Amino acid sequence: MKRLGSTGDTFDDEDAFVPDHLPAPGSFLDGHDVLTDEEHVAFHEETWEVFEERGVYDVTFGYNLAKLNLDTRHPEAGFRYAESTDESGVLLAEFTPTTEFCPAGNSLAIGAFRAWNGLTDRHDYDLVRVRVAQMHNESESLNADLQRLEDQLEATGEVPGPDALQEGSA
C-alpha cells in the first residue's frame, strides 16, 4: 500500500534508500551509527506513521514531513538518522531544510521532536534527539531550543508543550 504518494520522477519509492536523494549526514551524526538501507527505510516508515498521527506537515509542500526524504526535487533536504554510540536506546535525527533560510525550520524540527518523543511506543528508542543541520542560517539558536526541550523532557519525563520555549518557562 502506498502511503507517501506518487512515485516516479517526483518521489522515490517509499521502500527505497536512495542516498543521492538524501542529505549527507552532518556533524550531529558524526561518530554515530548512521542508518542506511533497510534500517533507514524501516525507521522512516515508522516516522511516516508518527508524523501522520501527530500532524507534522510541511505546509509549503502540503504533505507529511516524512515525504520530504522521498522528494527528488529536494535531494539535499530531509532527515538522516543515527543510533547513538554513547547512549543505549537513543536515536539522533538531523533535519536538513530545503533552504538555508527556511522560515519553518524551527517549527518542523520541534514538531518532529515532539512527535517522536510523544509516541515512543511506535519505535525502538527511548529518546530521539533532534537537531537542525548547520547549513541553516539559524541552526545555532534552533538547536539551542531543541536542547532546552530535550532537557525539559529528561527532567520531567513529559514532552514539553507549545509554551515550553516562552520566555521564563524554559
N, C-alpha and C positions, 0 to 999 in steps of 0.2 A: 504494500500500500504506500503510495507516495503522499507524504505529508508536507514536504517542503516546496511543492510547486513544480512548475515545468522544468524540464531538463533541456539539454541541447546546448545551443550556443551561449545562452544567458546563464544557466545554472548547471553546475556539476551534479552528477547523480548523488543522492543523499548517502549512499553507502560507499562512495569513492573517497580515497585520500589522495588529493592532488596537490602536492607541495608547491607547485608553480602557481597555484591559485590561493595560497595562504600566506600570511605574513611570516617572515622569518622569525624564529624565536628570539626575543630580545633579552636585555640584560637581567630582567627579573627572573628569567628561567635559567640563566647561566648556572652550570654546576648541578642541575637537577635532571631528572629523567624525563625528557620531553616525550610526550605521547606521539606516536606515529602509527600509520597503517590502521589495523583493526582496533587498537587501543584508542586512538584518536577518534575514530568513527563511532565506537561504542559510547564513549563519554559524550560526544557531540549529539548523538541520538537522545541520550538522557537529558542533555541541555535543552534540546528542542521541546521536550515534554515539560520540563520545569519552566522554561520561558513562556510556553503556551499557557500553562496554568496560572502563572503569576503576571501575565500581560507585559512581558518585556519585549516591546515592539520598537523598531526603528521607524518613527513616524515619517521621516524623509522618504523612505522607500516603501512604507506601508506593509512591512512584513515582520514576522518573528525575528528578533535579532540573530538567532542561530543561523538563519538563512544567509546572512552576510558571508559566512565561510564558504558558501557554495556559489556566490555571485561572481561570475567570471569578469564582470565589468570592474570589479574592485579587488584585484588579485593580491594586493598588499594589505588588505583590511580583514578584520575578523579576530577570532580567538585562537591562541595556541595554549596548550596545557602541558603541565609537567607535574610529576609526583615529587614531592619534597624528599630530598635525600637527608634532610636534617630532622624531620618530624614525621613519625608514622601517622597515616590517616589524613594527611594534608595534601591538597591539590593546589597548585599555583595556576592561575589563569591570567594571561596577559592579553588585554584588549587593544587592538590597533584600529583606531577610527579611520574613516575613508580619507580625511584630510587633516593636516596639522592644526587647522583652526576649527575643527568640528565643534560647533556650539553645544551639541548634545552629548559629547564625550563623557561628561561628568554624570549626567542622569542615566546614561546607558550602562556605565560601569557600576554605579551604585545600584541600579536595578538588577544587574546580573549578580552582584554580591548578595543582595537581599534574597533574591530568588533561590540561588544555590544553597545558601546557608539557612534559609527558612524551610527548605524541603530536603534535608539531609537524608531522609529515609528513601529518597529517589536515586541516590548514588552511593558509592562505596567510601565516601570521605566524611570525616568528622568536621572538617573545616575546608572551605575554599577561599584562599587568599586571592584577591583581585587587584591588579594594577593596570594602569594605562601606559602604553608604550611611550618611550622617551621622545618619539617623533612629534607628539602633540605639544603645542606651544605652552600649555598649562599643565603638563604632566606632573611637575613637582607639586603643585598645590592640589591637584586632583588625587594624587597618590597619598598626600598627607591626609586628605579627607577619608580616603579608603582605609588608611592605617588607623585613624581615630574610630571609625566604625568597627573595625576588627577588634580594637582594644576594648570597646564597649561590649561587643559580643562575648569576648573571652571573660570579661569581668562579671557580666550578668547572666550569661547563658541564653540571652534573648537577642534576637536580631533587632538592631536599633530601628526605630520608626522614622518617619519622614522628617521629624523635627530634631533629630539627633545631632545635626550639624549646625543648628541655630546657635547664635552667639550665647554663651553662658550655659549651654546644655551639653557640651562635649567634655 
